[in-house]
Structure formats: C-alpha cells, structure tokens
Amino acid sequence: MTLRGRLMLAQAPLAVALLLVGVVAVVTLSRLGQAGPRVLQENYRSVLAAQELMAQLERMDSAALFILAGERERGLAQQTAQRGRVEAQLRVQEGNVTEPDEDAATARLREGWRSYQAVYDVFLSQSTLEASRELYFRELEPAYEEVTGAARAILDLNQDAMVRKSEALRIQSARVNTVMVTAVLVAFVVGLLASQSLTHRALRPVSVLSQAVRRLGEGDYAARAVVEGKDEIAQVGKDFNAMAEALQQYRRSSLGELLQAQAASQAAIDSLPDPVVVFGADGGLLNVNRSAEDVLRVSLESGGDMLGRVVPEARGVLERVREHVLSGKGAYQPRGYEEAVRAPLPDGDRWLLARGSPVYGESGEVVGATVILQDVTRLRRFDELKNDLVATVAHEFRTPLTSLRMALHLVTEGVVGPVTEKQADLLFAAREDCERLQGIVDDLLDLSRIQAGQLQLEIRRVPAEELVDAALDAQRSAAAERGVRLTKQVALDVEPVDVDPERLGLVLGNLVGNGVKYTPPGGEVEVRVSREARGVRFEVRDTGEGIAPEQQARIFEKFYRAPGAPSGGAGLGLSIAKDIVQAHGGDIGVVSAPGQGSTFWFTVPRREEPAPVTT
C-alpha cells in the first residue's frame, strides 16, 4: 500500500466519527431551531401590537388633556393621528390570535375601542370647557381604562406564553447539549484511538528518515536512512542517501576552496585604510581588519572583553552603532562631523566617523553588523578652516556695517539735511537691507561661537510663560502688519525651567518669527507649553502652507533654505536654534504636512536638584 493510502486509512475513523456527529447535530439542531421561531411567530407579534396599542391610547388620552388645558387644535391633531394607528395595531392583533382565551380578550379589546371612540366623539362635540371636563372624568376616562385594561390582558397573556415556551425550549436545549456532548466524546475517543494506531504505523519510516536528517544537519555526513519497502517514504530515503553521499564528497573536495575564499575575504578587508569591525548577532566581535588593530588596538586574540583596550570615545560609538544596527533599525548614518571621535596615535590624533550596515542571513534576519570608522581628519580640518573664515569675515563686517547703519539712520532722519521723497524711499530700503545684513552677521557670529565651543549658558530658573510672553511681544508688530493672530496656551502644571533666558528666548523668537513670516493674513501662530515626564515641551504651531516631507529632514542644516522661501535670511536660524536646544540637553523637531501648517517643538529637560550636603 502507498503512503497516500495509509494516510487515508488512518484518517478514515475520524471521518466516520465526524459524519456521525454531523448527522446527530443536523437532526437535533433542526428540531431545536424550529422551536425558537415558533415562539416569535406566535406571541412576539401580539406583544408588540399590545404595547403599541397602549402607547397610542395613552397619546389619545394626552390629546384629551390638551383640549381640557385650552390647546384644542393640538389635541384634535394628535387624537386624529392616533386613531388610524390604533386601528392598524388592533387588526394585527385580530389576525394573530394563537393562545387559548386570547380570542375573548381580543373581542373585549375591540368592543372597548368602539366604546372609547364613541365617548371620545361626544367629548369632542362639547361646546364648553366645563362640559368637556365633566364628560372626561365621568365617561371618557373610565372608557380609557377599560380599553387599556383589555390591551394589557392580551400583553400579559402572550408574555406568559413566551415565558412558558422559553422554559420548554431551555429544557429541550439542555437535552440536545447532553446528546451532542455524548456523541462528540464517543466519536472523538474511538476515532482518535484508531487514527493514532494507524498513523503511528504509517509514519514510522518518517521517524527513521528524520533522525538521519538531524544527524546530517549536525555535520555527520556519514548518516544514512535505512527504510524498507517500495512506497514514497522508501524512495525519499534512497534519494536522501544519495544526497548525503554527494554532500560527503563535496565536503572533502571544497574544504580547501573555502579556506582560500576566507583568506581572500580577510585580505580584502585588511586592504581597506579605514578601521572595519564586524559584530555577530549576539554583539560579540567576529572580525577586524589590520587598520582596526593598529588604530583602535583591538584584536580577536585578546579574549574576554575584546573592546576593553579601545579608547572610551571610540568604544562608546562602536557600542551605540552596534546596538542601532542589531536592534533592526537598519543602517546607521552619522548626522555630521560633530559625531566624529578622536583616536590618539603616535603620529598625531585622527578623527573617525562611524557608519554601520546590517549583515542579513538567508531568510532576511539580521545576523551581524559591520561598522566602518571613516577617517575624516582632513575633512574636519577643512570644516574648521571654513568656520574660522566665516567667523573672521563676519567679525570684520561688523564695524563697517555699524558705521553704515549709523550713517543711513542720520541721513534718513534728516540730521545732515533734508531729503526728497524718492531719496527717503531709497534710504529706507537701504536701511532695511542693512538691518537684514546685520541679522545675518549676528547669526554667523553666534554660529561660529557655538561651533568653537564658546557658547556659555547662564542658567537661571525662569517661568515658562515669561519666555513665551517675551517672544510673542517681540513679534506683535510684525504680526499686526501681516494680519496674523498670536496666541498662547500654557498648561497650569508647567513648572519653571532652568535655562539661559536670552538664548532660549532667541530660539522661541526665531520659531515665532518664522511662523509669522510663513503664515498668510488671517492665520494664527500659537505657542503651547506642556509638561512631560522628563521636562517641559514647547510647541509653535502656525496655519501656513506647511513643509514638504523631503524638506523636513534638511531644514535644521546650516545655510539651508527651502525652495520658495522669502529672501532676506542666510538659513542659519533653525541651525542655531537646534544647537542652543541641544546645549540645554533637549531635542528639537518639526511636524508638518503640505497645506496643514507646521508645528515646531523643542524640549527642555528637568534639572535634578543637588542633594543637600550633610555634616
């Protein structure tokens, strides 16, 4: 018999048991299913009709009270609308008499309704309010009680019947459950025992083949599967033995080639001038090149903590990049030269910039990380020279620019003589350009001081609302000229912040000024301050055009200006704001979408209070 036939035979007992259970289930559930709709069909419609009748009769009685209260037109309209509805529900009840004594109760309801209508018509024909009130309490109200009592009797009759039938249905359902549980247990036990016995006999050769595969996976290329018979498993066993024989021969012939390939790979990474470090999935060191051994003083033969001899700065970078890549966050790219670390060497210090790439396995999982420490010593020196040049030029601009501003101010104000209207326009334009140039020079000087590490923060405890008010007050005139509203929202639980108020005021002023500049007339710039677990969060939200996603990653770069931005700046404001916030230990970012405005945010961490000194 083939393997397919054996497996089919092994599943036959379960199939028979399933068929028997299905037959029992269909028969019992069919009987049970017919009982529920019968209860709804026979009684539920009468219950709804009786409830609706009582509601409509109550509205007719309310209409009579409206008439007695002096609102005759409202009462007439309401009772007219209800009569047809009462008649419709009464016909429904007359067509759904299903219980004993329900026909007598329905006839009583019909008779009561006729009497109530007759009395109601007499009530409506009364000419005076006093006569109507007397007729209502003498005849109309008793007639109302009579007809509603008949409807309530029908309601109680059908509700009692539903309760009685539901109890019978529950008893029948419990009986069905007992039958079904018994049938399932019997079928399960019989089918399971029979299938287990047949399956064990059919899959015994598979166990032999599995053991041989496991031994082969563990490196035992001499493992063979001895399977007797002529079925599919026996054929698979023969094919497996042939494959194991081929692998054993390939292993003997390709070992030398593998060693040669490994040597070539090691020679390739050793030829790279930059240090290369390879980590495994567990974070352990797998390989390094010769440059890493010379620059970082790391070796695979050192044992124990292989990064122990690396300088602390470089070790911290290696561990951070390794954790980033192995955690599944993808490749690690540095943000700039400020992330470069110093590596002291006998011939001088070298600056290294780390980049990380994941190593993927055959199934796509991360099995390692490769970290390359690029030598950026010359590039860093060029960047320092550029920064020095910018600082020198900006400093040299300051004195003549101050003289030029003073001269333009004196001439514009007419101190040295009267000026014509056209001359005044030109002088005002020149003075505005000088002010803009002065702002650019100040930004360049601030940037040079930050990059040179000369940014000294004078930390003071300041209320957050005071910083917000100062930034908004400085921009109110510009906002009024553009027709932009300035608002604030400071949470009540925000505590004072420990910051340099002048520097952080520069950050807030820059963000609010940008919001005013990029918000159209009629828009709004709002400053929000809220408390976070680690400090205070400032947000500046505007209703401008928003920022495209491809531009958001670059707006904090030095000298970057978005396409279409208004002229007059050097693209340094956000870069300086980022450096100031990071100097305070916080973070800065933006959330924006085209056409939905922008929200610039930054955080100020809470400073820990120094512990009291005890003696």
C-alpha positions as CSV (number, residue, x, y, z in Angstrom):
1,M,0.0,0.0,0.0
2,T,1.3,3.5,-0.8
3,L,1.8,6.2,1.7
4,R,-1.2,8.1,0.5
5,G,-3.4,5.0,1.0
6,R,-2.0,4.5,4.5
7,L,-2.7,8.2,5.5
8,M,-6.2,8.0,4.0
9,L,-6.9,4.8,6.0
10,A,-5.5,6.5,9.2
11,Q,-8.0,9.4,8.7
12,A,-11.0,7.2,7.9
13,P,-12.0,6.6,11.6
14,L,-12.1,10.4,12.2
15,A,-14.0,10.9,9.1
16,V,-16.7,8.4,10.1
17,A,-16.9,9.8,13.6
18,L,-17.3,13.3,12.1
19,L,-20.0,12.1,9.8
20,L,-21.9,10.5,12.7
21,V,-21.6,13.7,14.8
22,G,-22.8,15.8,11.8
23,V,-25.9,13.6,11.3
24,V,-26.8,13.9,15.0
25,A,-26.1,17.6,15.0
26,V,-28.3,18.3,11.9
27,V,-31.2,16.3,13.3
28,T,-31.2,17.8,16.8
29,L,-30.4,21.4,15.8
30,S,-33.2,21.2,13.2
31,R,-35.7,20.4,15.9
32,L,-34.3,23.0,18.2
33,G,-34.2,25.6,15.5
34,Q,-37.9,25.2,14.7
35,A,-38.9,25.9,18.3
36,G,-37.4,29.4,18.6
37,P,-39.1,31.0,15.5
38,R,-42.4,29.4,16.6
39,V,-42.3,31.4,19.8
40,L,-41.6,34.6,18.0
41,Q,-44.1,33.9,15.3
42,E,-47.0,33.1,17.7
43,N,-46.5,35.5,20.5
44,Y,-44.0,38.3,19.8
45,R,-46.1,40.0,17.2
46,S,-49.1,40.2,19.7
47,V,-46.8,41.6,22.4
48,L,-45.6,44.4,20.1
49,A,-49.1,45.1,18.9
50,A,-50.4,45.3,22.5
51,Q,-47.6,47.6,23.6
52,E,-48.1,49.9,20.6
53,L,-51.9,49.9,21.3
54,M,-51.3,51.0,24.9
55,A,-48.9,53.7,23.7
56,Q,-51.3,55.1,21.1
57,L,-54.2,55.1,23.6
58,E,-52.1,57.0,26.0
59,R,-51.4,59.6,23.4
60,M,-55.1,59.9,22.7
61,D,-55.7,60.4,26.4
62,S,-53.0,63.1,26.4
63,A,-54.8,64.8,23.4
64,A,-57.9,65.0,25.6
65,L,-55.9,66.6,28.4
66,F,-54.5,69.1,25.9
67,I,-58.1,70.1,24.9
68,L,-59.0,70.5,28.6
69,A,-55.9,72.6,29.1
70,G,-57.0,75.0,26.3
71,E,-54.8,73.7,23.5
72,R,-57.7,72.4,21.4
73,E,-56.1,72.4,18.0
74,R,-53.1,70.5,19.2
75,G,-55.3,67.9,20.9
76,L,-57.5,67.5,17.8
77,A,-54.5,66.9,15.6
78,Q,-52.9,64.4,18.0
79,Q,-56.1,62.3,18.5
80,T,-56.8,62.2,14.8
81,A,-53.3,60.9,14.0
82,Q,-53.6,58.2,16.7
83,R,-56.9,56.7,15.7
84,G,-55.6,55.2,12.5
85,R,-52.6,53.7,14.2
86,V,-54.7,52.2,17.0
87,E,-57.0,50.6,14.3
88,A,-54.0,49.2,12.4
89,Q,-52.5,47.6,15.5
90,L,-55.9,46.2,16.5
91,R,-56.2,44.5,13.1
92,V,-52.7,43.0,13.6
93,Q,-53.8,41.5,16.9
94,E,-57.0,40.2,15.5
95,G,-55.0,38.3,12.8
96,N,-52.6,36.8,15.3
97,V,-54.7,35.0,17.9
98,T,-52.6,32.0,19.0
99,E,-53.3,31.3,22.6
100,P,-56.4,29.9,24.5
101,D,-58.7,32.7,25.8
102,E,-56.9,35.2,23.5
103,D,-59.9,35.5,21.2
104,A,-62.2,36.6,24.0
105,A,-59.6,39.1,25.2
106,T,-59.3,40.4,21.6
107,A,-63.1,40.7,21.3
108,R,-63.2,42.6,24.5
109,L,-60.5,44.9,23.2
110,R,-62.5,45.6,20.0
111,E,-65.6,46.4,22.0
112,G,-63.7,48.6,24.4
113,W,-62.2,50.5,21.4
114,R,-65.6,51.1,19.9
115,S,-67.0,52.4,23.1
116,Y,-63.9,54.6,23.7
117,Q,-64.3,56.1,20.2
118,A,-68.0,56.8,20.7
119,V,-67.4,58.6,24.0
120,Y,-64.4,60.4,22.5
121,D,-66.6,61.8,19.7
122,V,-69.2,63.0,22.2
123,F,-66.3,64.6,24.2
124,L,-65.1,66.4,21.1
125,S,-68.6,67.8,20.4
126,Q,-68.9,69.6,23.7
127,S,-69.2,73.3,23.3
128,T,-67.9,74.4,26.7
129,L,-64.7,73.6,28.6
130,E,-66.7,72.8,31.7
131,A,-68.9,70.3,29.9
132,S,-65.9,68.7,28.4
133,R,-64.1,68.4,31.8
134,E,-67.2,66.8,33.3
135,L,-67.7,64.3,30.5
136,Y,-63.9,63.4,30.6
137,F,-64.0,62.4,34.2
138,R,-67.5,60.8,34.1
139,E,-67.2,58.7,30.9
140,L,-64.0,59.2,28.8
141,E,-61.5,58.2,31.5
142,P,-63.4,55.0,32.5
143,A,-63.6,54.0,28.8
144,Y,-59.9,54.7,28.5
145,E,-59.2,52.4,31.5
146,E,-61.4,49.7,30.0
147,V,-59.7,49.6,26.6
148,T,-56.2,49.8,28.1
149,G,-57.1,47.0,30.5
150,A,-58.1,44.8,27.6
151,A,-54.8,45.5,25.8
152,R,-52.8,44.8,29.0
153,A,-54.6,41.5,29.4
154,I,-53.6,40.5,25.8
155,L,-50.0,41.6,26.6
156,D,-49.9,39.6,29.9
157,L,-51.4,36.5,28.1
158,N,-48.7,36.5,25.4
159,Q,-45.8,37.3,27.7
160,D,-46.8,34.4,30.0
161,A,-46.9,32.1,26.9
162,M,-43.5,33.3,25.8
163,V,-42.0,32.5,29.3
164,R,-43.6,29.1,29.3
165,K,-42.4,28.2,25.8
166,S,-38.9,29.6,26.5
167,E,-38.7,27.3,29.6
168,A,-39.7,24.4,27.4
169,L,-37.1,25.4,24.8
170,R,-34.4,25.7,27.5
171,I,-35.2,22.1,28.7
172,Q,-35.0,20.8,25.2
173,S,-31.8,22.7,24.6
174,A,-30.2,21.1,27.7
175,R,-31.2,17.7,26.4
176,V,-29.7,18.5,23.0
177,N,-26.5,19.6,24.6
178,T,-26.3,16.3,26.6
179,V,-26.8,14.3,23.4
180,M,-24.3,16.3,21.4
181,V,-21.6,16.1,24.1
182,T,-22.0,12.4,24.5
183,A,-21.9,11.8,20.7
184,V,-18.8,14.0,20.3
185,L,-16.9,12.3,23.2
186,V,-17.7,8.9,21.9
187,A,-16.7,9.7,18.4
188,F,-13.6,11.5,19.5
189,V,-12.3,8.7,21.6
190,V,-13.0,6.0,19.1
191,G,-11.7,8.0,16.1
192,L,-8.6,9.2,18.0
193,L,-7.5,5.7,19.1
194,A,-8.0,4.2,15.7
195,S,-6.3,7.1,13.9
196,Q,-3.4,7.1,16.3
197,S,-2.7,3.5,15.8
198,L,-2.8,3.6,12.0
199,T,-0.8,6.9,11.8
200,H,1.9,5.5,14.0
201,R,2.4,2.5,11.7
202,A,2.3,4.7,8.6
203,L,4.8,7.3,9.8
204,R,7.3,5.0,11.5
205,P,9.6,5.2,8.4
206,V,9.4,9.0,8.6
207,S,10.9,8.9,12.1
208,V,13.9,7.0,10.8
209,L,14.3,9.5,7.9
210,S,14.0,12.4,10.4
211,Q,16.8,11.1,12.6
212,A,19.1,10.7,9.6
213,V,18.3,14.3,8.5
214,R,19.1,15.6,12.0
215,R,22.4,13.8,12.1
216,L,23.3,15.2,8.7
217,G,22.4,18.8,9.9
218,E,24.7,18.4,12.8
219,G,27.6,17.6,10.5
220,D,27.6,13.8,10.4
221,Y,27.9,13.3,6.6
222,A,28.1,9.5,7.2
223,A,24.5,9.3,8.3
224,R,22.2,7.1,6.2
225,A,18.4,6.4,6.3
226,V,17.6,2.6,6.3
227,V,13.9,2.5,5.1
228,E,12.4,-0.8,3.8
229,G,9.6,-1.0,1.4
230,K,8.6,0.4,-2.0
231,D,6.4,3.3,-1.1
232,E,7.1,7.0,-1.3
233,I,9.0,7.2,2.0
234,A,11.3,4.4,0.9
235,Q,12.0,6.3,-2.3
236,V,12.7,9.5,-0.3
237,G,15.1,7.5,1.9
238,K,17.0,6.4,-1.2
239,D,17.2,9.9,-2.5
240,F,18.4,11.2,0.9
241,N,21.1,8.6,1.0
242,A,22.3,9.7,-2.5
243,M,22.3,13.3,-1.4
244,A,24.2,12.5,1.8
245,E,26.8,10.7,-0.3
246,A,27.2,13.7,-2.6
247,L,27.5,16.1,0.3
248,Q,30.2,14.0,1.9
249,Q,32.2,14.0,-1.3
250,Y,31.6,17.7,-1.8
251,R,32.8,18.4,1.7
252,R,36.0,16.6,1.1
253,S,36.7,18.4,-2.2
254,S,35.6,22.0,-1.2
255,L,37.2,22.5,2.2
256,G,40.4,23.8,0.6
257,E,38.4,26.2,-1.6
258,L,36.5,27.5,1.4
259,L,39.7,28.2,3.3
260,Q,41.1,30.0,0.2
261,A,37.9,32.1,-0.1
262,Q,38.1,33.0,3.6
263,A,41.7,34.1,3.2
264,A,40.8,36.3,0.2
265,S,38.0,37.9,2.1
266,Q,40.3,38.7,5.0
267,A,42.9,40.1,2.7
268,A,40.2,42.4,1.1
269,I,39.1,44.0,4.4
270,D,42.7,44.2,5.5
271,S,43.5,46.3,2.4
272,L,40.9,49.0,3.5
273,P,42.6,52.0,5.0
274,D,39.7,52.7,7.4
275,P,39.1,50.5,10.5
276,V,36.5,47.9,10.0
277,V,34.8,46.0,12.8
278,V,32.3,43.1,12.3
279,F,29.9,42.1,15.2
280,G,27.8,38.9,15.4
281,A,24.1,38.7,16.2
282,D,24.9,38.4,19.9
283,G,27.0,41.5,19.9
284,G,30.3,39.6,20.0
285,L,33.3,40.6,17.9
286,L,33.6,38.4,14.8
287,N,36.3,40.1,12.7
288,V,38.5,43.2,12.4
289,N,40.9,44.4,9.8
290,R,44.5,45.4,10.2
291,S,43.7,49.1,10.4
292,A,41.3,48.5,13.3
293,E,44.0,46.6,15.1
294,D,46.5,49.5,14.6
295,V,44.2,52.5,15.3
296,L,41.8,51.0,17.9
297,R,44.2,48.5,19.4
298,V,41.5,45.7,19.2
299,S,42.3,42.1,18.5
300,L,40.3,38.9,18.2
301,E,43.1,37.1,20.2
302,S,42.8,39.3,23.3
303,G,39.9,37.2,24.7
304,G,37.3,38.4,27.3
305,D,36.2,42.0,26.6
306,M,37.7,42.5,23.2
307,L,36.8,46.2,23.2
308,G,38.4,46.8,26.6
309,R,41.6,48.4,25.1
310,V,39.7,50.8,22.8
311,V,39.7,54.5,23.9
312,P,36.4,55.3,25.7
313,E,35.1,57.7,23.0
314,A,35.6,55.2,20.2
315,R,34.2,52.4,22.3
316,G,31.1,54.3,23.1
317,V,30.5,55.0,19.4
318,L,31.1,51.3,18.4
319,E,28.6,50.1,21.1
320,R,26.0,52.7,20.0
321,V,26.2,51.8,16.3
322,R,26.2,48.1,17.1
323,E,23.1,48.4,19.2
324,H,21.4,50.5,16.5
325,V,22.0,48.0,13.7
326,L,21.4,44.8,15.7
327,S,18.1,46.1,17.0
328,G,16.7,46.1,13.5
329,K,16.7,49.9,12.9
330,G,18.7,49.5,9.6
331,A,21.9,51.1,8.6
332,Y,23.4,53.8,10.8
333,Q,24.3,57.1,9.1
334,P,26.1,59.9,11.1
335,R,24.4,63.4,11.2
336,G,27.7,65.3,10.6
337,Y,31.3,65.9,11.5
338,E,30.2,66.7,15.1
339,E,29.8,62.9,15.7
340,A,33.5,62.2,14.8
341,V,35.6,60.8,17.7
342,R,39.3,61.4,18.4
343,A,41.7,58.4,18.3
344,P,45.2,59.3,19.7
345,L,48.1,57.9,17.7
346,P,51.9,58.4,18.0
347,D,51.9,60.4,14.7
348,G,49.0,62.6,15.7
349,D,45.3,62.4,16.5
350,R,42.9,61.1,14.0
351,W,39.2,61.8,13.8
352,L,36.9,58.9,12.9
353,L,33.3,59.0,11.8
354,A,31.3,55.7,12.3
355,R,28.9,54.2,9.8
356,G,27.1,50.9,10.3
357,S,25.5,48.4,8.0
358,P,23.5,45.2,8.8
359,V,24.5,41.7,7.7
360,Y,21.5,39.7,6.6
361,G,21.1,35.9,6.7
362,E,19.5,33.7,4.1
363,S,16.0,34.3,5.5
364,G,16.3,38.0,5.8
365,E,17.1,38.3,9.5
366,V,19.9,40.4,10.9
367,V,22.9,38.1,11.7
368,G,25.6,40.7,12.3
369,A,26.7,44.3,11.9
370,T,29.6,45.9,10.0
371,V,31.0,49.2,11.4
372,I,33.4,51.3,9.3
373,L,35.2,54.1,11.0
374,Q,35.9,56.6,8.2
375,D,39.0,58.8,8.7
376,V,37.7,62.4,8.4
377,T,40.7,64.2,9.8
378,R,41.4,66.3,6.7
379,L,37.7,67.0,6.1
380,R,37.3,68.1,9.7
381,R,40.3,70.4,9.3
382,F,38.8,71.9,6.2
383,D,35.5,72.4,8.0
384,E,37.3,74.2,10.9
385,L,39.1,76.4,8.4
386,K,35.8,77.2,6.7
387,N,34.2,78.1,10.1
388,D,37.2,80.2,11.0
389,L,36.9,82.1,7.7
390,V,33.2,82.7,8.2
391,A,33.8,83.9,11.8
392,T,36.6,86.2,10.6
393,V,34.6,87.7,7.7
394,A,31.5,88.2,9.9
395,H,33.6,89.9,12.6
396,E,35.3,92.2,10.1
397,F,31.9,93.1,8.6
398,R,30.6,94.2,12.0
399,T,32.5,97.6,12.4
400,P,31.9,99.0,8.8
401,L,28.3,97.7,8.9
402,T,27.7,99.6,12.2
403,S,29.1,102.8,10.7
404,L,27.0,102.3,7.6
405,R,23.8,101.8,9.6
406,M,24.5,104.9,11.7
407,A,25.1,107.0,8.5
408,L,21.9,105.8,6.9
409,H,20.0,106.5,10.0
410,L,21.3,110.1,10.3
411,V,20.6,110.8,6.6
412,T,17.2,109.2,6.8
413,E,16.2,111.3,9.8
414,G,17.3,114.5,8.1
415,V,20.1,115.3,10.5
416,V,22.5,116.3,7.8
417,G,19.9,118.0,5.6
418,P,16.5,117.5,4.0
419,V,16.0,114.6,1.7
420,T,13.4,114.2,-1.1
421,E,10.6,111.6,-1.0
422,K,12.4,109.4,-3.6
423,Q,15.7,109.7,-1.7
424,A,13.9,108.7,1.5
425,D,12.4,105.6,-0.1
426,L,15.8,104.5,-1.3
427,L,17.4,105.3,2.1
428,F,14.6,103.3,3.9
429,A,15.2,100.3,1.6
430,A,19.0,100.6,2.2
431,R,18.4,100.7,5.9
432,E,16.2,97.6,5.9
433,D,18.9,95.8,3.9
434,C,21.5,96.8,6.4
435,E,19.3,95.6,9.2
436,R,18.9,92.3,7.4
437,L,22.6,92.1,6.8
438,Q,23.3,92.8,10.5
439,G,21.0,89.9,11.4
440,I,23.0,87.6,9.1
441,V,26.3,88.8,10.6
442,D,24.9,88.2,14.1
443,D,23.8,84.7,13.1
444,L,27.2,83.9,11.7
445,L,29.0,85.1,14.8
446,D,26.6,83.1,17.0
447,L,27.2,80.0,14.8
448,S,31.0,80.4,15.0
449,R,30.9,80.7,18.8
450,I,28.7,77.6,19.0
451,Q,31.0,75.6,16.8
452,A,34.0,76.8,18.7
453,G,32.5,75.6,21.9
454,Q,32.4,79.1,23.3
455,L,28.6,79.1,24.0
456,Q,28.4,79.8,27.7
457,L,24.9,79.3,29.1
458,E,23.9,81.4,32.1
459,I,21.3,79.1,33.6
460,R,18.5,80.7,35.7
461,R,15.1,79.4,36.8
462,V,12.6,81.3,34.7
463,P,8.8,80.8,34.4
464,A,7.9,79.3,31.1
465,E,5.1,81.8,30.5
466,E,7.6,84.6,30.9
467,L,9.7,83.3,28.0
468,V,6.6,82.8,25.8
469,D,5.3,86.4,26.5
470,A,8.7,87.9,25.7
471,A,8.8,86.0,22.3
472,L,5.3,87.0,21.4
473,D,5.8,90.7,22.4
474,A,8.8,90.9,20.2
475,Q,6.7,89.7,17.1
476,R,3.5,91.6,17.7
477,S,4.2,94.5,15.4
478,A,5.3,92.2,12.6
479,A,2.2,90.0,13.2
480,A,-0.1,93.0,13.2
481,E,1.3,94.2,9.8
482,R,0.7,90.8,8.3
483,G,-2.7,90.3,9.9
484,V,-1.7,87.2,11.9
485,R,-3.1,86.4,15.3
486,L,-0.7,85.5,18.1
487,T,-2.0,83.2,20.9
488,K,-0.5,81.2,23.7
489,Q,-1.6,78.1,25.8
490,V,0.5,77.3,28.9
491,A,-0.6,74.3,31.0
492,L,-1.3,75.0,34.6
493,D,1.1,72.2,35.8
494,V,4.1,73.6,33.9
495,E,6.9,74.3,36.4
496,P,9.7,77.0,35.9
497,V,12.5,75.9,33.7
498,D,16.3,76.1,34.3
499,V,17.6,77.7,31.1
500,D,19.6,80.6,29.7
501,P,16.6,83.0,29.1
502,E,18.5,85.1,26.5
503,R,19.5,82.1,24.4
504,L,16.2,80.2,24.8
505,G,14.4,83.5,24.0
506,L,16.3,83.6,20.8
507,V,15.0,80.1,19.9
508,L,11.4,80.9,20.7
509,G,11.7,84.3,18.9
510,N,13.1,82.6,15.8
511,L,10.3,80.0,15.7
512,V,7.6,82.5,16.3
513,G,9.1,84.9,13.7
514,N,9.2,82.1,11.1
515,G,5.6,81.3,11.9
516,V,4.5,84.9,11.3
517,K,6.6,85.1,8.1
518,Y,5.1,81.9,6.6
519,T,1.5,82.4,7.7
520,P,-0.9,84.1,5.3
521,P,-3.1,87.1,6.5
522,G,-5.9,85.9,8.7
523,G,-3.9,83.0,10.0
524,E,-2.7,82.2,13.5
525,V,0.5,81.4,15.3
526,E,0.0,79.7,18.7
527,V,2.7,78.9,21.3
528,R,1.9,75.9,23.6
529,V,3.7,74.8,26.7
530,S,3.0,71.4,28.4
531,R,4.7,69.3,31.0
532,E,6.4,66.0,30.1
533,A,7.8,63.2,32.2
534,R,11.4,64.4,31.7
535,G,10.8,68.2,31.5
536,V,8.8,70.8,29.6
537,R,7.8,70.8,25.9
538,F,7.4,74.0,23.9
539,E,5.4,74.0,20.6
540,V,5.0,76.7,18.0
541,R,2.1,76.0,15.7
542,D,1.2,78.0,12.6
543,T,-1.5,77.8,9.9
544,G,0.8,78.3,7.0
545,E,1.5,76.3,3.9
546,G,3.4,73.5,5.6
547,I,6.7,71.8,4.8
548,A,7.1,69.0,2.3
549,P,8.4,65.7,3.8
550,E,11.6,65.8,1.7
551,Q,12.5,69.2,3.1
552,Q,11.8,68.4,6.8
553,A,15.0,66.4,7.1
554,R,17.2,69.3,6.0
555,I,15.6,72.5,7.5
556,F,17.9,72.3,10.6
557,E,21.0,72.2,8.4
558,K,23.3,75.2,8.2
559,F,22.7,77.6,5.2
560,Y,19.7,75.5,4.0
561,R,16.8,77.5,2.6
562,A,13.6,75.8,1.4
563,P,12.6,76.4,-2.3
564,G,10.3,79.4,-2.5
565,A,11.3,80.8,0.9
566,P,11.2,84.6,1.3
567,S,14.5,86.3,0.7
568,G,16.5,88.1,3.4
569,G,18.0,85.3,5.5
570,A,21.0,83.1,5.4
571,G,19.3,79.8,6.6
572,L,21.0,79.8,10.0
573,G,18.1,80.5,12.4
574,L,17.0,76.9,12.8
575,S,20.5,75.5,12.9
576,I,21.4,77.9,15.7
577,A,18.1,77.1,17.5
578,K,19.0,73.4,17.3
579,D,22.5,73.9,18.7
580,I,21.1,76.0,21.6
581,V,18.4,73.5,22.5
582,Q,20.9,70.6,22.4
583,A,23.3,72.7,24.6
584,H,20.5,72.7,27.1
585,G,20.2,68.9,26.8
586,G,16.9,68.9,24.9
587,D,15.6,67.8,21.5
588,I,14.0,69.8,18.6
589,G,11.9,68.7,15.7
590,V,9.0,69.6,13.4
591,V,5.7,68.0,12.5
592,S,4.2,69.3,9.2
593,A,2.3,68.4,6.0
594,P,1.7,70.5,2.9
595,G,-1.4,72.6,3.3
596,Q,-1.8,71.8,7.0
597,G,0.6,74.2,8.7
598,S,3.7,73.3,10.8
599,T,4.4,72.7,14.4
600,F,8.0,73.2,15.6
601,W,8.7,71.7,19.0
602,F,11.6,71.5,21.4
603,T,12.0,70.2,24.9
604,V,13.9,71.4,28.0
605,P,14.8,68.6,30.4
606,R,14.2,68.9,34.1
607,R,17.4,69.6,36.0
608,E,18.0,67.4,39.1
609,E,18.2,69.4,42.4
610,P,21.6,69.0,44.1
611,A,21.5,66.7,47.1
612,P,21.8,68.6,50.4
613,V,25.2,68.3,52.0
614,T,25.1,66.7,55.4
615,T,27.8,67.1,58.0
